[in-house]
Every structure is written in structure tokens, then in C-alpha cells.
Amino acid sequence: MTLGDARRYSNAAEGLKALEDSYNYWTGKITDLAFQSSLALIAANWALISGLQPTRCARILLIVSTIIALASLLVGLWGARRMAQLHDERFRFAEKCREEWQKEWERSEGTESQWPYTQEIEDSGRRWATAKFWLLVLAGITFAAGAVIALL
């Protein structure tokens, strides 16, 4: 890198690796925050349900919020299990079929490819992250509505 070259990375592969690392960091962050948020919502719902005498409508909203937060935890668990299976299949393929693994790498070089992952791994990761995100948004909205009604 010369003094006049303000590039952050010395080559394209280094930039791609940085992008992949960043992507993995942020998708991992979604998983961590989804888990923590689910537990926080369950605790907050429990506190309002047991600590106050909420109206029937508020109680229903708080219970629905709790159920959605629990569903988010289950989706996270199921998603982690499925992703582990998909990665394990890929790892076993790489170990068992080294020649084919090498050929896949050669075919993917210089192309827009998800290699070493599969399309199913890529799509599943996006679906699980999206499901966790929207379940928590929905749980948060129903909690907020139930809390407002309970505190009125």
C-alpha cells in the first residue's frame, strides 16, 4: 500500500473476508439479542400479570406476548439445530469427497457463489434470523399494548 493509496484492504479477498466476518458478527448479535429479549419480555409479562390485577384484555395481551416470546426461543433453538445439521452435512461432504470439494471451489472461484455454503444454508440463515426478529417485534408490541392497558 502506497502513501497515496487510502484503501482499507490490500486485496479483494481480504475485503471479502472482512465482510463475511462482519456478517457473521451481526447475525450472531441478532441471535444473542433475540434470546435476551425473549427472556426479558417473559419476565416483564410475568411481573405485570402477577403484580397487578390487569383487566381481562390486558391479561390476554400479556399472555399472548409471553407465548410469542416463548415461540421466539423455540424458533431460535430449532433454527440453531437445523443450521448445525446443515453445516455438519457440508463438513462431512468436504471430508468424504475431497476431490469434489476441490472441484466446487474451483468452479466457484471468480463467480458469485455462496461456496463453501449451500443455497439451503444461506436461505435458512436468513429465514431463521427474520423469524426471530419479527416474533420479538410482535411480542414487544403486544407487551406494550397489554402494559398500557394494565397500567391505565
DRENTORKOL-3810 file (N, C-alpha, C; in nm, 4 decimals):
REM DRENTORKOL-3810
@n.u->0.0857; n.v->-0.1174; n.w->0.0000; ca.u->0.0000; ca.v->0.0000; ca.w->0.0000; c.u->0.0897; c.v->0.1229; c.w->0.0000
@n.u->0.0695; n.v->0.2096; n.w->-0.0958; ca.u->0.1496; ca.v->0.3313; ca.w->-0.1026; c.u->0.0876; c.v->0.4390; c.w->-0.0159
@n.u->0.1656; n.v->0.5426; n.w->0.0057; ca.u->0.1200; ca.v->0.6513; ca.w->0.0914; c.u->-0.0076; c.v->0.7168; c.w->0.0376
@n.u->-0.0191; n.v->0.7251; n.w->-0.0948; ca.u->-0.1365; ca.v->0.7883; ca.w->-0.1541; c.u->-0.2562; c.v->0.6950; c.w->-0.1659
@n.u->-0.2357; n.v->0.5659; n.w->-0.1403; ca.u->-0.3432; ca.v->0.4680; ca.w->-0.1530; c.u->-0.4161; c.v->0.4567; c.w->-0.0189
@n.u->-0.5410; n.v->0.5014; n.w->-0.0173; ca.u->-0.6176; ca.v->0.5034; ca.w->0.1079; c.u->-0.7048; c.v->0.3792; c.w->0.1228
@n.u->-0.6722; n.v->0.2736; n.w->0.0512; ca.u->-0.7529; ca.v->0.1526; ca.w->0.0609; c.u->-0.7387; c.v->0.0885; c.w->0.1975
@n.u->-0.8487; n.v->0.0387; n.w->0.2421; ca.u->-0.8537; ca.v->-0.0245; ca.w->0.3735; c.u->-0.7974; c.v->-0.1659; c.w->0.3701
@n.u->-0.8137; n.v->-0.2360; n.w->0.2587; ca.u->-0.7702; ca.v->-0.3748; ca.w->0.2463; c.u->-0.6697; c.v->-0.3872; c.w->0.1336
@n.u->-0.5768; n.v->-0.4782; n.w->0.1485; ca.u->-0.4703; ca.v->-0.4915; ca.w->0.0492; c.u->-0.5150; c.v->-0.5666; c.w->-0.0763
@n.u->-0.6246; n.v->-0.6450; n.w->-0.0648; ca.u->-0.6759; ca.v->-0.7127; ca.w->-0.1841; c.u->-0.8243; c.v->-0.7445; c.w->-0.1646
@n.u->-0.8870; n.v->-0.7892; n.w->-0.2725; ca.u->-1.0311; ca.v->-0.8157; ca.w->-0.2693; c.u->-1.0670; c.v->-0.9294; c.w->-0.1746
@n.u->-0.9829; n.v->-1.0313; n.w->-0.1677; ca.u->-1.0106; ca.v->-1.1452; ca.w->-0.0793; c.u->-1.0120; c.v->-1.1006; c.w->0.0664
@n.u->-0.9232; n.v->-1.0104; n.w->0.1011; ca.u->-0.9188; ca.v->-0.9582; ca.w->0.2379; c.u->-1.0472; c.v->-0.8798; c.w->0.2696
@n.u->-1.0943; n.v->-0.8028; n.w->0.1735; ca.u->-1.2202; ca.v->-0.7289; ca.w->0.1911; c.u->-1.3390; c.v->-0.8221; c.w->0.2057
@n.u->-1.3401; n.v->-0.9279; n.w->0.1251; ca.u->-1.4492; ca.v->-1.0257; ca.w->0.1326; c.u->-1.4483; c.v->-1.0969; c.w->0.2676
@n.u->-1.3312; n.v->-1.1315; n.w->0.3168; ca.u->-1.3203; ca.v->-1.1968; ca.w->0.4476; c.u->-1.3711; c.v->-1.1037; c.w->0.5573
@n.u->-1.3369; n.v->-0.9756; n.w->0.5483; ca.u->-1.3844; ca.v->-0.8785; ca.w->0.6470; c.u->-1.5367; c.v->-0.8669; c.w->0.6418
@n.u->-1.5919; n.v->-0.8680; n.w->0.5223; ca.u->-1.7373; ca.v->-0.8614; ca.w->0.5066; c.u->-1.8038; c.v->-0.9848; c.w->0.5661
@n.u->-1.7477; n.v->-1.1014; n.w->0.5406; ca.u->-1.8023; ca.v->-1.2252; ca.w->0.5966; c.u->-1.7954; c.v->-1.2246; c.w->0.7494
@n.u->-1.6829; n.v->-1.1804; n.w->0.8031; ca.u->-1.6686; ca.v->-1.1727; ca.w->0.9489; c.u->-1.7715; c.v->-1.0775; c.w->1.0087
@n.u->-1.7923; n.v->-0.9650; n.w->0.9433; ca.u->-1.8895; ca.v->-0.8672; ca.w->0.9917; c.u->-2.0319; c.v->-0.9235; c.w->0.9840
@n.u->-2.0634; n.v->-0.9904; n.w->0.8746; ca.u->-2.1950; ca.v->-1.0528; ca.w->0.8593; c.u->-2.2188; c.v->-1.1551; c.w->0.9694
@n.u->-2.1188; n.v->-1.2389; n.w->0.9942; ca.u->-2.1317; ca.v->-1.3393; ca.w->1.0995; c.u->-2.1473; c.v->-1.2744; c.w->1.2364
@n.u->-2.0769; n.v->-1.1654; n.w->1.2598; ca.u->-2.0897; ca.v->-1.0944; ca.w->1.3869; c.u->-2.2326; c.v->-1.0439; c.w->1.4063
@n.u->-2.2872; n.v->-0.9767; n.w->1.3046; ca.u->-2.4198; ca.v->-0.9154; ca.w->1.3192; c.u->-2.5317; c.v->-1.0181; c.w->1.3233
@n.u->-2.5208; n.v->-1.1267; n.w->1.2480; ca.u->-2.6244; ca.v->-1.2292; ca.w->1.2582; c.u->-2.6157; c.v->-1.3003; c.w->1.3927
@n.u->-2.4952; n.v->-1.3166; n.w->1.4443; ca.u->-2.4799; ca.v->-1.3709; ca.w->1.5793; c.u->-2.5378; c.v->-1.2778; c.w->1.6836
@n.u->-2.5239; n.v->-1.1484; n.w->1.6604; ca.u->-2.5788; ca.v->-1.0484; ca.w->1.7518; c.u->-2.7317; c.v->-1.0592; c.w->1.7548
@n.u->-2.7935; n.v->-1.0798; n.w->1.6387; ca.u->-2.9390; ca.v->-1.0974; ca.w->1.6336; c.u->-2.9787; c.v->-1.2163; c.w->1.7207
@n.u->-2.9057; n.v->-1.3250; n.w->1.7100; ca.u->-2.9355; ca.v->-1.4444; ca.w->1.7896; c.u->-2.9238; c.v->-1.4142; c.w->1.9385
@n.u->-2.8139; n.v->-1.3502; n.w->1.9776; ca.u->-2.7932; ca.v->-1.3172; ca.w->2.1195; c.u->-2.9012; c.v->-1.2234; c.w->2.1721
@n.u->-2.9277; n.v->-1.1187; n.w->2.0970; ca.u->-3.0280; ca.v->-1.0214; ca.w->2.1417; c.u->-3.1681; c.v->-1.0805; c.w->2.1421
@n.u->-3.1964; n.v->-1.1673; n.w->2.0467; ca.u->-3.3281; ca.v->-1.2318; ca.w->2.0436; c.u->-3.3481; c.v->-1.3164; c.w->2.1684
@n.u->-3.2471; n.v->-1.3894; n.w->2.2072; ca.u->-3.2562; ca.v->-1.4727; ca.w->2.3271; c.u->-3.2762; c.v->-1.3852; c.w->2.4513
@n.u->-3.1930; n.v->-1.2838; n.w->2.4667; ca.u->-3.2024; ca.v->-1.1957; ca.w->2.5829; c.u->-3.3365; c.v->-1.1217; c.w->2.5863
@n.u->-3.3798; n.v->-1.0744; n.w->2.4711; ca.u->-3.5069; ca.v->-1.0010; ca.w->2.4637; c.u->-3.6250; c.v->-1.0914; c.w->2.4962
@n.u->-3.6186; n.v->-1.2152; n.w->2.4509; ca.u->-3.7261; ca.v->-1.3093; ca.w->2.4821; c.u->-3.7367; c.v->-1.3294; c.w->2.6325
@n.u->-3.6236; n.v->-1.3514; n.w->2.6979; ca.u->-3.6257; ca.v->-1.3695; ca.w->2.8426; c.u->-3.6749; c.v->-1.2437; c.w->2.9139
@n.u->-3.6318; n.v->-1.1282; n.w->2.8678; ca.u->-3.6752; ca.v->-1.0024; ca.w->2.9295; c.u->-3.8258; c.v->-0.9829; c.w->2.9138
@n.u->-3.8788; n.v->-1.0132; n.w->2.7958; ca.u->-4.0229; ca.v->-0.9992; ca.w->2.7740; c.u->-4.1027; c.v->-1.0973; c.w->2.8594
@n.u->-4.0531; n.v->-1.2195; n.w->2.8705; ca.u->-4.1224; ca.v->-1.3176; ca.w->2.9548; c.u->-4.1247; c.v->-1.2688; c.w->3.0993
@n.u->-4.0115; n.v->-1.2202; n.w->3.1482; ca.u->-4.0050; ca.v->-1.1695; ca.w->3.2864; c.u->-4.0952; c.v->-1.0480; c.w->3.3055
@n.u->-4.0937; n.v->-0.9559; n.w->3.2116; ca.u->-4.1769; ca.v->-0.8356; ca.w->3.2228; c.u->-4.3251; c.v->-0.8717; c.w->3.2200
@n.u->-4.3618; n.v->-0.9622; n.w->3.1322; ca.u->-4.5011; ca.v->-1.0069; ca.w->3.1264; c.u->-4.5422; c.v->-1.0722; c.w->3.2585
@n.u->-4.4560; n.v->-1.1580; n.w->3.3092; ca.u->-4.4843; ca.v->-1.2265; ca.w->3.4351; c.u->-4.5021; c.v->-1.1257; c.w->3.5480
@n.u->-4.4157; n.v->-1.0253; n.w->3.5508; ca.u->-4.4243; ca.v->-0.9241; ca.w->3.6565; c.u->-4.5569; c.v->-0.8491; c.w->3.6499
@n.u->-4.5997; n.v->-0.8115; n.w->3.5317; ca.u->-4.7260; ca.v->-0.7382; ca.w->3.5192; c.u->-4.8466; c.v->-0.8271; c.w->3.5482
@n.u->-4.8407; n.v->-0.9507; n.w->3.4997; ca.u->-4.9540; ca.v->-1.0403; ca.w->3.5218; c.u->-4.9691; c.v->-1.0733; c.w->3.6703
@n.u->-4.8580; n.v->-1.1017; n.w->3.7370; ca.u->-4.8667; ca.v->-1.1428; ca.w->3.8766; c.u->-4.8680; c.v->-1.0249; c.w->3.9748
@n.u->-4.8140; n.v->-0.9117; n.w->3.9348; ca.u->-4.8031; ca.v->-0.7987; ca.w->4.0274; c.u->-4.9221; c.v->-0.7049; c.w->4.0272
@n.u->-4.9929; n.v->-0.7024; n.w->3.9187; ca.u->-5.1095; ca.v->-0.6147; ca.w->3.9072; c.u->-5.2343; c.v->-0.7012; c.w->3.8939
@n.u->-5.3435; n.v->-0.6358; n.w->3.8942; ca.u->-5.4686; ca.v->-0.7035; ca.w->3.8627; c.u->-5.5156; c.v->-0.6509; c.w->3.7272
@n.u->-5.4487; n.v->-0.6936; n.w->3.6186; ca.u->-5.4832; ca.v->-0.6384; ca.w->3.4877; c.u->-5.6235; c.v->-0.6795; c.w->3.4431
@n.u->-5.6803; n.v->-0.5949; n.w->3.3611; ca.u->-5.8113; ca.v->-0.6276; ca.w->3.3042; c.u->-5.7978; c.v->-0.7527; c.w->3.2177
@n.u->-5.9115; n.v->-0.8068; n.w->3.1837; ca.u->-5.9110; ca.v->-0.9278; ca.w->3.1012; c.u->-5.8374; c.v->-0.9042; c.w->2.9696
@n.u->-5.8631; n.v->-0.7908; n.w->2.9064; ca.u->-5.7984; ca.v->-0.7579; ca.w->2.7788; c.u->-5.6469; c.v->-0.7475; c.w->2.7963
@n.u->-5.6027; n.v->-0.6780; n.w->2.9011; ca.u->-5.4594; ca.v->-0.6626; ca.w->2.9267; c.u->-5.3959; c.v->-0.7978; c.w->2.9557
@n.u->-5.4630; n.v->-0.8787; n.w->3.0346; ca.u->-5.4107; ca.v->-1.0106; ca.w->3.0692; c.u->-5.3936; c.v->-1.0960; c.w->2.9433
@n.u->-5.4914; n.v->-1.0912; n.w->2.8542; ca.u->-5.4831; ca.v->-1.1684; ca.w->2.7293; c.u->-5.3639; c.v->-1.1214; c.w->2.6464
@n.u->-5.3468; n.v->-0.9891; n.w->2.6334; ca.u->-5.2335; ca.v->-0.9357; ca.w->2.5557; c.u->-5.0999; c.v->-0.9761; c.w->2.6181
@n.u->-5.0916; n.v->-0.9715; n.w->2.7498; ca.u->-4.9672; ca.v->-1.0091; ca.w->2.8170; c.u->-4.9376; c.v->-1.1582; c.w->2.8021
@n.u->-5.0404; n.v->-1.2390; n.w->2.8072; ca.u->-5.0221; ca.v->-1.3830; ca.w->2.7872; c.u->-4.9810; c.v->-1.4119; c.w->2.6424
@n.u->-5.0446; n.v->-1.3440; n.w->2.5475; ca.u->-5.0076; ca.v->-1.3616; ca.w->2.4065; c.u->-4.8618; c.v->-1.3194; c.w->2.3849
@n.u->-4.8223; n.v->-1.2100; n.w->2.4455; ca.u->-4.6834; ca.v->-1.1649; ca.w->2.4354; c.u->-4.5875; c.v->-1.2699; c.w->2.4901
@n.u->-4.6234; n.v->-1.3292; n.w->2.6024; ca.u->-4.5403; ca.v->-1.4348; ca.w->2.6614; c.u->-4.5306; c.v->-1.5545; c.w->2.5681
@n.u->-4.6411; n.v->-1.5934; n.w->2.5103; ca.u->-4.6419; ca.v->-1.7080; ca.w->2.4184; c.u->-4.5559; c.v->-1.6790; c.w->2.2956
@n.u->-4.5649; n.v->-1.5580; n.w->2.2426; ca.u->-4.4835; ca.v->-1.5224; ca.w->2.1255; c.u->-4.3356; c.v->-1.5212; c.w->2.1626
@n.u->-4.3021; n.v->-1.4683; n.w->2.2805; ca.u->-4.1619; ca.v->-1.4674; ca.w->2.3247; c.u->-4.1108; c.v->-1.6106; c.w->2.3413
@n.u->-4.1938; n.v->-1.6983; n.w->2.3963; ca.u->-4.1555; ca.v->-1.8399; ca.w->2.4068; c.u->-4.1380; c.v->-1.9016; c.w->2.2684
@n.u->-4.2257; n.v->-1.8651; n.w->2.1762; ca.u->-4.2146; ca.v->-1.9151; ca.w->2.0386; c.u->-4.0827; c.v->-1.8693; c.w->1.9765
@n.u->-4.0428; n.v->-1.7471; n.w->2.0052; ca.u->-3.9156; ca.v->-1.6963; ca.w->1.9545; c.u->-3.7987; c.v->-1.7793; c.w->2.0069
@n.u->-3.8042; n.v->-1.8167; n.w->2.1343; ca.u->-3.6992; ca.v->-1.9024; ca.w->2.1906; c.u->-3.6970; c.v->-2.0379; c.w->2.1202
@n.u->-3.8152; n.v->-2.0940; n.w->2.0958; ca.u->-3.8226; ca.v->-2.2239; ca.w->2.0287; c.u->-3.7751; c.v->-2.2151; c.w->1.8835
@n.u->-3.8108; n.v->-2.1065; n.w->1.8159; ca.u->-3.7640; ca.v->-2.0862; ca.w->1.6784; c.u->-3.6113; c.v->-2.0760; c.w->1.6776
@n.u->-3.5555; n.v->-2.0035; n.w->1.7744; ca.u->-3.4109; ca.v->-1.9919; ca.w->1.7834; c.u->-3.3437; c.v->-2.1260; c.w->1.8064
@n.u->-3.4010; n.v->-2.2060; n.w->1.8940; ca.u->-3.3457; ca.v->-2.3379; ca.w->1.9227; c.u->-3.3557; c.v->-2.4289; c.w->1.8007
@n.u->-3.4725; n.v->-2.4309; n.w->1.7395; ca.u->-3.4929; ca.v->-2.5137; ca.w->1.6208; c.u->-3.4011; c.v->-2.4681; c.w->1.5074
@n.u->-3.3903; n.v->-2.3380; n.w->1.4889; ca.u->-3.3042; ca.v->-2.2839; ca.w->1.3835; c.u->-3.1582; c.v->-2.3188; c.w->1.4058
@n.u->-3.1111; n.v->-2.3064; n.w->1.5296; ca.u->-2.9718; ca.v->-2.3408; ca.w->1.5600; c.u->-2.9462; c.v->-2.4890; c.w->1.5330
@n.u->-3.0419; n.v->-2.5712; n.w->1.5705; ca.u->-3.0279; ca.v->-2.7150; ca.w->1.5460; c.u->-3.0212; c.v->-2.7444; c.w->1.3963
@n.u->-3.1106; n.v->-2.6837; n.w->1.3199; ca.u->-3.1133; ca.v->-2.7071; ca.w->1.1755; c.u->-2.9860; c.v->-2.6553; c.w->1.1080
@n.u->-2.9397; n.v->-2.5375; n.w->1.1482; ca.u->-2.8183; ca.v->-2.4825; ca.w->1.0893; c.u->-2.6978; c.v->-2.5707; c.w->1.1233
@n.u->-2.6941; n.v->-2.6231; n.w->1.2451; ca.u->-2.5853; ca.v->-2.7136; ca.w->1.2833; c.u->-2.5876; c.v->-2.8392; c.w->1.1956
@n.u->-2.7066; n.v->-2.8913; n.w->1.1693; ca.u->-2.7187; ca.v->-3.0092; ca.w->1.0832; c.u->-2.6684; c.v->-2.9795; c.w->0.9419
@n.u->-2.7109; n.v->-2.8660; n.w->0.8873; ca.u->-2.6707; ca.v->-2.8308; ca.w->0.7515; c.u->-2.5191; c.v->-2.8110; c.w->0.7409
@n.u->-2.4598; n.v->-2.7466; n.w->0.8401; ca.u->-2.3154; ca.v->-2.7266; ca.w->0.8392; c.u->-2.2413; c.v->-2.8603; c.w->0.8579
@n.u->-2.2963; n.v->-2.9465; n.w->0.9410; ca.u->-2.2355; ca.v->-3.0773; ca.w->0.9616; c.u->-2.2379; c.v->-3.1589; c.w->0.8326
@n.u->-2.3493; n.v->-3.1548; n.w->0.7598; ca.u->-2.3584; ca.v->-3.2244; ca.w->0.6313; c.u->-2.2511; c.v->-3.1743; c.w->0.5354
@n.u->-2.2339; n.v->-3.0443; n.w->0.5333; ca.u->-2.1353; ca.v->-2.9826; ca.w->0.4436; c.u->-1.9931; c.v->-3.0224; c.w->0.4843
@n.u->-1.9675; n.v->-3.0225; n.w->0.6149; ca.u->-1.8361; ca.v->-3.0608; ca.w->0.6654; c.u->-1.8054; c.v->-3.2061; c.w->0.6303
@n.u->-1.9039; n.v->-3.2928; n.w->0.6519; ca.u->-1.8838; ca.v->-3.4349; ca.w->0.6219; c.u->-1.8598; c.v->-3.4566; c.w->0.4721
@n.u->-1.9310; n.v->-3.3791; n.w->0.3897; ca.u->-1.9100; ca.v->-3.3876; ca.w->0.2457; c.u->-1.7668; c.v->-3.3479; c.w->0.2110
@n.u->-1.7199; n.v->-3.2393; n.w->0.2693; ca.u->-1.5837; ca.v->-3.1920; ca.w->0.2415; c.u->-1.4797; c.v->-3.2952; c.w->0.2840
@n.u->-1.5030; n.v->-3.3605; n.w->0.3960; ca.u->-1.4096; ca.v->-3.4616; ca.w->0.4454; c.u->-1.4131; c.v->-3.5894; c.w->0.3605
@n.u->-1.5323; n.v->-3.6280; n.w->0.3201; ca.u->-1.5505; ca.v->-3.7552; ca.w->0.2495; c.u->-1.5182; c.v->-3.7440; c.w->0.1002
@n.u->-1.5550; n.v->-3.6330; n.w->0.0407; ca.u->-1.5425; ca.v->-3.6164; ca.w->-0.1047; c.u->-1.4457; c.v->-3.5019; c.w->-0.1359
@n.u->-1.3205; n.v->-3.5215; n.w->-0.1025; ca.u->-1.2214; ca.v->-3.4140; ca.w->-0.1169; c.u->-1.2046; c.v->-3.3662; c.w->-0.2612
@n.u->-1.2085; n.v->-3.4581; n.w->-0.3553; ca.u->-1.1930; ca.v->-3.4178; ca.w->-0.4958; c.u->-1.3101; c.v->-3.3304; c.w->-0.5403
@n.u->-1.4305; n.v->-3.3720; n.w->-0.5063; ca.u->-1.5488; ca.v->-3.2931; ca.w->-0.5441; c.u->-1.5479; c.v->-3.1582; c.w->-0.4727
@n.u->-1.5045; n.v->-3.1573; n.w->-0.3470; ca.u->-1.4935; ca.v->-3.0324; ca.w->-0.2713; c.u->-1.3981; c.v->-2.9357; c.w->-0.3429
@n.u->-1.2855; n.v->-2.9890; n.w->-0.3885; ca.u->-1.1874; ca.v->-2.9075; ca.w->-0.4612; c.u->-1.2480; c.v->-2.8556; c.w->-0.5912
@n.u->-1.3216; n.v->-2.9415; n.w->-0.6616; ca.u->-1.3847; ca.v->-2.9000; ca.w->-0.7873; c.u->-1.4880; c.v->-2.7897; c.w->-0.7634
@n.u->-1.5654; n.v->-2.8033; n.w->-0.6551; ca.u->-1.6627; ca.v->-2.6987; ca.w->-0.6216; c.u->-1.5923; c.v->-2.5653; c.w->-0.5985
@n.u->-1.4816; n.v->-2.5716; n.w->-0.5273; ca.u->-1.4059; ca.v->-2.4495; ca.w->-0.5009; c.u->-1.3572; c.v->-2.3871; c.w->-0.6319
@n.u->-1.3048; n.v->-2.4706; n.w->-0.7206; ca.u->-1.2550; ca.v->-2.4211; ca.w->-0.8488; c.u->-1.3667; c.v->-2.3601; c.w->-0.9319
@n.u->-1.4852; n.v->-2.4245; n.w->-0.9331; ca.u->-1.5990; ca.v->-2.3711; ca.w->-1.0090; c.u->-1.6471; c.v->-2.2386; c.w->-0.9504
@n.u->-1.6349; n.v->-2.2235; n.w->-0.8191; ca.u->-1.6862; ca.v->-2.1024; ca.w->-0.7545; c.u->-1.5897; c.v->-1.9846; c.w->-0.7639
@n.u->-1.4628; n.v->-2.0134; n.w->-0.7895; ca.u->-1.3612; ca.v->-1.9079; ca.w->-0.7931; c.u->-1.3952; c.v->-1.8043; c.w->-0.9002
@n.u->-1.4013; n.v->-1.6807; n.w->-0.8601; ca.u->-1.4279; ca.v->-1.5721; ca.w->-0.9529; c.u->-1.5734; c.v->-1.5569; c.w->-0.9927
@n.u->-1.6617; n.v->-1.6323; n.w->-0.9293; ca.u->-1.8040; ca.v->-1.6220; ca.w->-0.9604; c.u->-1.8795; c.v->-1.5757; c.w->-0.8364
@n.u->-2.0026; n.v->-1.5371; n.w->-0.8575; ca.u->-2.0885; ca.v->-1.5015; ca.w->-0.7452; c.u->-2.1455; c.v->-1.6321; c.w->-0.6898
@n.u->-2.0851; n.v->-1.6782; n.w->-0.5823; ca.u->-2.1192; ca.v->-1.8098; ca.w->-0.5285; c.u->-2.1258; c.v->-1.8042; c.w->-0.3768
@n.u->-2.2088; n.v->-1.8885; n.w->-0.3196; ca.u->-2.2176; ca.v->-1.8954; ca.w->-0.1742; c.u->-2.1174; c.v->-1.9955; c.w->-0.1179
@n.u->-2.0372; n.v->-2.0574; n.w->-0.2027; ca.u->-1.9413; ca.v->-2.1569; ca.w->-0.1589; c.u->-1.8557; c.v->-2.1013; c.w->-0.0471
@n.u->-1.8291; n.v->-2.1737; n.w->0.0605; ca.u->-1.8444; ca.v->-2.3172; ca.w->0.0818; c.u->-1.9816; c.v->-2.3564; c.w->0.1364
@n.u->-2.0702; n.v->-2.2597; n.w->0.1478; ca.u->-2.2045; ca.v->-2.2885; ca.w->0.1969; c.u->-2.2901; c.v->-2.3392; c.w->0.0823
@n.u->-2.4129; n.v->-2.3726; n.w->0.1123; ca.u->-2.5082; ca.v->-2.4122; ca.w->0.0092; c.u->-2.6197; c.v->-2.3085; c.w->0.0063
@n.u->-2.6997; n.v->-2.3135; n.w->-0.0980; ca.u->-2.8127; ca.v->-2.2211; ca.w->-0.1053; c.u->-2.9078; c.v->-2.2432; c.w->0.0118
@n.u->-2.9241; n.v->-2.3702; n.w->0.0515; ca.u->-3.0121; ca.v->-2.4005; ca.w->0.1648; c.u->-2.9591; c.v->-2.3384; c.w->0.2945
@n.u->-2.8287; n.v->-2.3433; n.w->0.3161; ca.u->-2.7707; ca.v->-2.2807; ca.w->0.4351; c.u->-2.7940; c.v->-2.1304; c.w->0.4319
@n.u->-2.7674; n.v->-2.0694; n.w->0.3187; ca.u->-2.7860; ca.v->-1.9244; ca.w->0.3052; c.u->-2.9323; c.v->-1.8841; c.w->0.3291
@n.u->-3.0235; n.v->-1.9534; n.w->0.2622; ca.u->-3.1659; ca.v->-1.9208; ca.w->0.2751; c.u->-3.2178; c.v->-1.9486; c.w->0.4163
@n.u->-3.1766; n.v->-2.0604; n.w->0.4742; ca.u->-3.2215; ca.v->-2.0946; ca.w->0.6091; c.u->-3.1746; c.v->-1.9910; c.w->0.7104
@n.u->-3.0508; n.v->-1.9490; n.w->0.6997; ca.u->-2.9987; ca.v->-1.8478; ca.w->0.7911; c.u->-3.0800; c.v->-1.7194; c.w->0.7861
@n.u->-3.1131; n.v->-1.6759; n.w->0.6656; ca.u->-3.1949; ca.v->-1.5545; ca.w->0.6514; c.u->-3.3345; c.v->-1.5743; c.w->0.7092
@n.u->-3.3948; n.v->-1.6899; n.w->0.6814; ca.u->-3.5305; ca.v->-1.7161; ca.w->0.7319; c.u->-3.5345; c.v->-1.7204; c.w->0.8836
@n.u->-3.4395; n.v->-1.7906; n.w->0.9469; ca.u->-3.4396; ca.v->-1.8017; ca.w->1.0933; c.u->-3.4187; c.v->-1.6648; c.w->1.1574
@n.u->-3.3254; n.v->-1.5865; n.w->1.1056; ca.u->-3.2994; ca.v->-1.4531; ca.w->1.1619; c.u->-3.4224; c.v->-1.3642; c.w->1.1462
@n.u->-3.4859; n.v->-1.3703; n.w->1.0316; ca.u->-3.6055; ca.v->-1.2890; ca.w->1.0070; c.u->-3.7197; c.v->-1.3309; c.w->1.0990
@n.u->-3.7392; n.v->-1.4605; n.w->1.1148; ca.u->-3.8474; ca.v->-1.5099; ca.w->1.2014; c.u->-3.8263; c.v->-1.4642; c.w->1.3454
@n.u->-3.7042; n.v->-1.4783; n.w->1.3957; ca.u->-3.6756; ca.v->-1.4358; ca.w->1.5341; c.u->-3.7004; c.v->-1.2864; c.w->1.5506
@n.u->-3.6545; n.v->-1.2081; n.w->1.4549; ca.u->-3.6710; ca.v->-1.0636; ca.w->1.4621; c.u->-3.8184; c.v->-1.0247; c.w->1.4693
@n.u->-3.8981; n.v->-1.0752; n.w->1.3753; ca.u->-4.0387; ca.v->-1.0341; ca.w->1.3703; c.u->-4.1216; c.v->-1.0913; c.w->1.4851
@n.u->-4.0876; n.v->-1.2103; n.w->1.5328; ca.u->-4.1578; ca.v->-1.2628; ca.w->1.6505; c.u->-4.1344; c.v->-1.1712; c.w->1.7705
@n.u->-4.0117; n.v->-1.1251; n.w->1.7868; ca.u->-3.9831; ca.v->-1.0361; ca.w->1.9002; c.u->-4.0488; c.v->-0.8995; c.w->1.8843
@n.u->-4.0532; n.v->-0.8487; n.w->1.7630; ca.u->-4.1236; ca.v->-0.7217; ca.w->1.7400; c.u->-4.2706; c.v->-0.7379; c.w->1.7784
@n.u->-4.3311; n.v->-0.8464; n.w->1.7341; ca.u->-4.4721; ca.v->-0.8728; ca.w->1.7669; c.u->-4.4913; c.v->-0.8920; c.w->1.9173
@n.u->-4.4029; n.v->-0.9656; n.w->1.9816; ca.u->-4.4116; ca.v->-0.9853; ca.w->2.1270; c.u->-4.3984; c.v->-0.8518; c.w->2.1999
@n.u->-4.3077; n.v->-0.7673; n.w->2.1532; ca.u->-4.2891; ca.v->-0.6359; ca.w->2.2145; c.u->-4.4107; c.v->-0.5463; c.w->2.1987
@n.u->-4.4706; n.v->-0.5491; n.w->2.0815; ca.u->-4.5904; ca.v->-0.4680; ca.w->2.0572; c.u->-4.7058; c.v->-0.5150; c.w->2.1453
@n.u->-4.7270; n.v->-0.6465; n.w->2.1521; ca.u->-4.8378; ca.v->-0.6956; ca.w->2.2355; c.u->-4.8095; c.v->-0.6706; c.w->2.3837
@n.u->-4.6838; n.v->-0.6780; n.w->2.4243; ca.u->-4.6491; ca.v->-0.6445; ca.w->2.5623; c.u->-4.6790; c.v->-0.4982; c.w->2.5909
@n.u->-4.6354; n.v->-0.4101; n.w->2.5015; ca.u->-4.6587; ca.v->-0.2669; ca.w->2.5220; c.u->-4.8068; c.v->-0.2354; c.w->2.5308
@n.u->-4.8858; n.v->-0.2957; n.w->2.4421; ca.u->-5.0311; ca.v->-0.2724; ca.w->2.4448; c.u->-5.0899; c.v->-0.3245; c.w->2.5754
@n.u->-5.0507; n.v->-0.4450; n.w->2.6157; ca.u->-5.1021; ca.v->-0.5013; ca.w->2.7411; c.u->-5.0590; c.v->-0.4203; c.w->2.8615
@n.u->-4.9345; n.v->-0.3727; n.w->2.8616; ca.u->-4.8853; ca.v->-0.2929; ca.w->2.9744; c.u->-4.9595; c.v->-0.1602; c.w->2.9853
@n.u->-4.9825; n.v->-0.0959; n.w->2.8732; ca.u->-5.0546; ca.v->0.0329; ca.w->2.8742; c.u->-5.1942; c.v->0.0110; c.w->2.9288
@n.u->-5.2631; n.v->-0.0902; n.w->2.8813; ca.u->-5.3994; ca.v->-0.1170; ca.w->2.9289; c.u->-5.3979; c.v->-0.1541; c.w->3.0777
@n.u->-5.2978; n.v->-0.2356; n.w->3.1177; ca.u->-5.2909; ca.v->-0.2775; ca.w->3.2592; c.u->-5.2622; c.v->-0.1615; c.w->3.3526
@n.u->-5.1868; n.v->-0.0645; n.w->3.3051; ca.u->-5.1476; ca.v->0.0474; ca.w->3.3916; c.u->-5.2475; c.v->0.1632; c.w->3.3905
@n.u->-5.3477; n.v->0.1540; n.w->3.3045; ca.u->-5.4487; ca.v->0.2609; ca.w->3.2996; c.u->-5.5438; c.v->0.2547; c.w->3.4178
END
